[in-house]
Amino acid sequence: MSPVVQGIITIILGVGGCAAYFYASNLVLDKVIFPPRNDDHGRNINRANIVRPWLFVAPAIFFLGLYLVYPVVGSFFRSLYNRSGNTFIGLGNYTQMFSEEGFRVALFNNILWVIFVPASATFLGLLVAQLTDRLKWGNIAKSLIFMPMAISFVGASLIWKFVYANNPDIGIINAVRDFFGLNPIDVLQIPFWNNFFIMFILVWIQTGFAMVILSAALRGIPEETIEAAIIDGANPFQIFFKIKIPQIAPTIVVVWTTITILVLKVFDIVYAMTGGNFDTEILPSYMMDYMFRDDGRATAVAFVIMIIVTPVMVWNIVQARREMR
């Protein structure tokens, strides 16, 4: 049987199973648990209506618990055991992890990523969204800027690896240096600053995402407020910073936090560019170093990443709901 046929059968069985579940559960609810008897007909109908939403939510709760809650709890308990998983060591993996220089370097680099990438991508996206709305060929410019979003992180890393190449015939940076008679350098081996060269790859990718969202937000600003500001004598900078920015501030926060969550999970760019060498390690790549040789340590790092990501994710959801209202 071909994979396509298997996929179609799986979809049919899944949809059919869900339909059968909802039909049977409603039937049992209305006919067996809360039957519409003469003496308490209205009360049973109200009780059934209270329970019925939970019947629809129950499958989602079950699968969330199976594929989200259970792995989180299981990972935490696994992080309390040694490499082989047969000896309980409590918080030993955590204490050893925080005492290592490699973890502190990865944590510091992650802080740099969280500060630089969301701020740069959001700022550039907002700048491009504002400027391209005034141009006749703005849609073409937006398409070109959004295009990196279609490239995988590994593919983008390979592109920029050529840009940063030592060979002046390949790398743009060293081609410029060679034109001025300077010796070639490997920017990926410059301490501290190599992190920013790697971060710029993600900024290049995410600027298109920020531009699209913020451009839609700018187009949603009521024209009356802008016209009123123009009548009052406001210049373009005052209109942008005092009229437009306050009205799209919730959208800016959502874009910022969304990119922040992505930054805290990304590892393939670092892995493809330097493999975490030259002090470019971040927490996800640090976790990958232990993934296949020390499950206890790897799950401890994963749990730390989850603790860092969770508040940002909750804040993002709150801001998104606030904007929807």
Beta strands, then each sheet from edge to edge (+ up, - down):
end
